[in-house]
Each structure stands twice: as structure tokens, then as C-alpha cells.
Amino acid sequence: MTFQQETMEHVNNYLDKLTDFRAADMSQSQTALVFGLGLVGGVWLLTQLLTFVRVLLSLFVIPGRSLRSFGPKGSWALITGASDGLGKEFALQIARAGFNVLLVSRTESKLVSLADEIKSKNPSTQTKILAMDFAANKDSDYEQLKSLVDNLDIAILVNNVGKSHSIPVPFSETPDDEMKDIITINCTGTLRVTKLVTPGMIQRKRGLILTMGSFGGLLPTPLLATYSGSKAFLQYWSSALGSELEPYGITVQLLQAHLITSAMSKIRRPSLTVPTPKAWVKTALNKIGRRGGSPHFYYTSSPYFSHGLMAWFITCVVGVWSNWLKNYNLNMHVGIRKRALRKLERSKTK
Ligand SMILES: NC(=O)c1ccc[n+]([C@@H]2O[C@H](COP(=O)([O-])OP(=O)(O)OC[C@H]3O[C@@H](n4cnc5c(N)ncnc54)[C@H](OP(=O)(O)O)[C@@H]3O)[C@@H](O)[C@H]2O)c1
């Protein structure tokens, strides 16, 4: 063998060994990669499964805190938007649980007849009413409310009053007064009432503050943009307030709801996914302190079973920011607007 041939053989041997070594190294790193990905996937799947189990337990099994734990006999609940829909149900059911009720909304005659109904059903319950228009945002109304609140032990506040668009509408075509009223009622009204009630609760080191959120605040909702933004505002405001007030023994909870039969939703017939105010409020009051189908937001609950499962699906499976959901939501509201406009046309020609 010549020197050149010997050298070539050494080089070839060396290259063969290097290739073997690389192959072994590659297969080791590939195995590590597959193992690592499998582990991450497994942990993700397990957390998803545990979240779903937690949602099911919260919606169907574990009861909420008793209302009585927030205030003794003789204490009061203040309910805004109390004369109709969900507010009226909150008033009736909280009064039945043994609290006196301070009822606030726009139409005095409706408040008087609700107060009479409550007293006839629960003779020992005391009631007070205040007719005020939250859209007017008058200091004199809030002063009157303050003088009532300052003399009562308010154990429960239900920030229920709310306004939506009369029909889905592109933002640029939203009537100015509708836009202003939605923000003034939903946001300013809720903040001003809560500010009147919290000092007493902090002093007494107890209380419950419920605020009506909406799926419109969970998901950016086209053609209901101002309403959607106002409810998203309440979502973050309420969660922040929850952190602030927890050390004082006060429970704050934003309640997320999808559609419920009422004057606002304009749906009259209940179904599996559209409960009556009575059914929805009963569940919400039985699940205080539970998150229901809303595991990602703290101090928040989506208490009704079908809404809770929808909230879980939107936040945990599809994702709030998914393109599919964005397009679905847009098409749905474009459809609702078309039907509402046709209905308006028909009512004009009648
Ligand atoms: N229904 C749903 O599908 C649904 C879904 C998600 C969230 N929500 C939320 O749940 C809450 C209640 O909705 P709802 O469906 O029960 O509404 P609703 O049936 O239309 O009742 C609204 C209540 O608020 C009062 N109100 C309206 N405007 C007022 C104002 N400017 N000043 C004072 N009071 C006023 C009304 O009193 P008057 O009758 O005297 O005007 C009535 O008592 C709202 O915050 C809403 O955003 C509802």
C-alpha cells in the first residue's frame, strides 16, 4: 500500500467514525426533542382537562356561599335597574333570602308595584325606592342615594342597570345619545353607585358587590361596539376592585351572561341557552364565589350551566382572539341587524 493509499484509508476511517458519532448524537437529540414536546403536550392536555373538571364541578356540583354570610338579618341589598328583567328577579330573590331591599331605577310606578309585591310575599321585609335616571347623571340624584345609603347597613350591592344598542349598528352610525347613554349608565352609573356603598362595607368589613357583565364584554362584539366596550370596562374594573376589597372581607364578582329573556334581549321564549331571568338569577345567587365557566378571569363568574359551558369553550378551547370566532360573531350580528331592520320596516308600513 502506498503512503497516499494509507492516508486515504485513515481519512475514510475517520469520516466513518464521525458519521456514526453524528448519527448517534442526532438520534439522541431527536429523542430528547420528541420527549420534551410530548411532555409539554401532556402537561398542556392535563391542565386543560383539570380546568374542564374544575368548570364542571363549579357549574354542577359545588354550591356557592350563602347570601346570609354577607350580612345579618336587618341588613340591606341595593339593586339598580330593579324594576324589570334581571334586576327585578334579583330584588325578589334577595328579599326572599331575608334582606331588606333598596330598589333604584327609572320608573317610580314600577318600583312602587315591585315594593308592594315584595312586601306581600315577605311581610317582614322593609323596602325603600328611589326613582332616578342614570342616563341623566345628576349629582342631586346621587346625593339622594347617598343619604339613603349612609343610613342603612348595605350588605349586598347589585350593579345591574345597563343599556345596550336598540339594534346592532355600525359604530359610525350609532346615534350620539345612544352612545353617550350606554357609557353613562353602564360605566359612570356603576362606578358612582359603588363609590357610595363601599365606604360602609369597608367599615363593616363585609359585603358582596355583584356587577352584571356580558359575553359582549368577554368577546369584542362588532355592531355592538360601544356596549361591548362598556362591559369589557366593567370586567376589568370589577376584577381590579375585587383585589382591592378582598382584604376588607368584601366579595366582588362580575357575572357574565349570554342571552336571557328580557326587554333588553327582545327574546321572549326561553330555551336551553336562553334562560328566564328567574332561572338565571337563582343560579347566580346559588353560586356566589364560584367561577362557573369562567376559569381565566378572577373575581368573575359565568354561573348558568349553558352559558358557563359556552364561556369555557370560548376562552379555553377556541380562544377569545380566534379569527373563526371573530368572523362568526360579525356574521351573526350582521344577520341580526338585517332582521331587525326588516322588522322596523314592517312595523312602519302597518
Ligand atoms: N338580557 C340579556 O340577554 C343580558 C345578557 C347579558 C347581560 N345583561 C345585562 O343584565 C343587566 C339587566 O338587563 P335586563 O335584560 O334585565 O334589562 P331590562 O329587562 O331592559 O331591564 C332594565 C332595568 O334597568 C332600568 N333602567 C333602564 N335604563 C335606566 C336608566 N337610564 N336609569 C335607571 N334605570 C334604568 C329599567 O327600569 P325602567 O323600566 O324604569 O326603565 C329596568 O328596571 C344589564 O346590565 C345588561 O347589560 C343582559
The ligand as a Tripos MOL2 file, in Angstrom:
@<TRIPOS>MOLECULE
LIG
   48    52     1     0     0
SMALL
NO_CHARGES

@<TRIPOS>ATOM
      1 N1        -80.9070   40.2160   28.9030 N.am      1 LIG1
      2 C1        -79.7790   39.7570   28.4390 C.2       1 LIG1
      3 O1        -79.7560   38.9560   27.4900 O.2       1 LIG1
      4 C2        -78.4840   40.1730   29.0810 C.ar      1 LIG1
      5 C3        -77.3230   39.4810   28.7420 C.ar      1 LIG1
      6 C4        -76.1240   39.8500   29.3240 C.ar      1 LIG1
      7 C5        -76.0920   40.8830   30.2360 C.ar      1 LIG1
      8 N2        -77.2280   41.5570   30.5380 N.ar      1 LIG1
      9 C6        -77.1210   42.6810   31.4890 C.3       1 LIG1
     10 O2        -78.0440   42.4930   32.5460 O.3       1 LIG1
     11 C7        -78.4870   43.7500   33.0320 C.3       1 LIG1
     12 C8        -80.0070   43.7770   33.0820 C.3       1 LIG1
     13 O3        -80.5040   43.5330   31.7950 O.3       1 LIG1
     14 P1        -82.0550   43.1800   31.5320 P.3       1 LIG1
     15 O4        -82.0630   42.3370   30.3310 O.co2     1 LIG1
     16 O5        -82.6780   42.7070   32.7630 O.co2     1 LIG1
     17 O6        -82.6240   44.6310   31.1450 O.3       1 LIG1
     18 P2        -84.1180   45.1210   31.0980 P.3       1 LIG1
     19 O7        -85.0790   44.0000   31.1650 O.co2     1 LIG1
     20 O8        -84.1880   46.0670   29.9470 O.co2     1 LIG1
     21 O9        -84.2750   45.9650   32.4780 O.3       1 LIG1
     22 C9        -83.5150   47.1050   32.6650 C.3       1 LIG1
     23 C10       -83.8060   47.6930   34.0370 C.3       1 LIG1
     24 O10       -82.9690   48.8410   34.1780 O.3       1 LIG1
     25 C11       -83.7710   50.0110   34.3600 C.3       1 LIG1
     26 N3        -83.2200   51.1160   33.6030 N.ar      1 LIG1
     27 C12       -83.0140   51.1770   32.2770 C.ar      1 LIG1
     28 N4        -82.4900   52.3540   31.9520 N.ar      1 LIG1
     29 C13       -82.3940   53.0520   33.1130 C.ar      1 LIG1
     30 C14       -81.9210   54.3340   33.4230 C.ar      1 LIG1
     31 N5        -81.4830   55.1790   32.4720 N.pl3     1 LIG1
     32 N6        -81.9490   54.7620   34.7040 N.ar      1 LIG1
     33 C15       -82.4240   53.9450   35.6760 C.ar      1 LIG1
     34 N7        -82.8760   52.7080   35.4290 N.ar      1 LIG1
     35 C16       -82.8590   52.2720   34.1580 C.ar      1 LIG1
     36 C17       -85.1350   49.6500   33.8390 C.3       1 LIG1
     37 O11       -86.0470   50.4630   34.5380 O.3       1 LIG1
     38 P3        -87.2640   51.1930   33.8040 P.3       1 LIG1
     39 O12       -88.1170   50.0440   33.3900 O.co2     1 LIG1
     40 O13       -87.8890   52.0450   34.8230 O.co2     1 LIG1
     41 O14       -86.6910   51.9280   32.6740 O.co2     1 LIG1
     42 C18       -85.2190   48.1730   34.2050 C.3       1 LIG1
     43 O15       -85.5990   48.0350   35.5540 O.3       1 LIG1
     44 C19       -77.8630   44.8030   32.1140 C.3       1 LIG1
     45 O16       -76.7110   45.3210   32.7180 O.3       1 LIG1
     46 C20       -77.4830   44.0160   30.8890 C.3       1 LIG1
     47 O17       -76.4120   44.5870   30.1980 O.3       1 LIG1
     48 C21       -78.4290   41.2280   29.9920 C.ar      1 LIG1
@<TRIPOS>BOND
     1     1     2 1
     2     2     3 2
     3     2     4 1
     4     4     5 ar
     5     4    48 ar
     6     5     6 ar
     7     6     7 ar
     8     7     8 ar
     9     8     9 1
    10     8    48 ar
    11     9    10 1
    12     9    46 1
    13    10    11 1
    14    11    12 1
    15    11    44 1
    16    12    13 1
    17    13    14 1
    18    14    15 2
    19    14    16 1
    20    14    17 1
    21    17    18 1
    22    18    19 2
    23    18    20 1
    24    18    21 1
    25    21    22 1
    26    22    23 1
    27    23    24 1
    28    23    42 1
    29    24    25 1
    30    25    26 1
    31    25    36 1
    32    26    27 ar
    33    26    35 ar
    34    27    28 ar
    35    28    29 ar
    36    29    30 ar
    37    29    35 ar
    38    30    31 1
    39    30    32 ar
    40    32    33 ar
    41    33    34 ar
    42    34    35 ar
    43    36    37 1
    44    36    42 1
    45    37    38 1
    46    38    39 2
    47    38    40 1
    48    38    41 1
    49    42    43 1
    50    44    45 1
    51    44    46 1
    52    46    47 1
@<TRIPOS>SUBSTRUCTURE
     1 LIG1         1 GROUP 0 **** ****
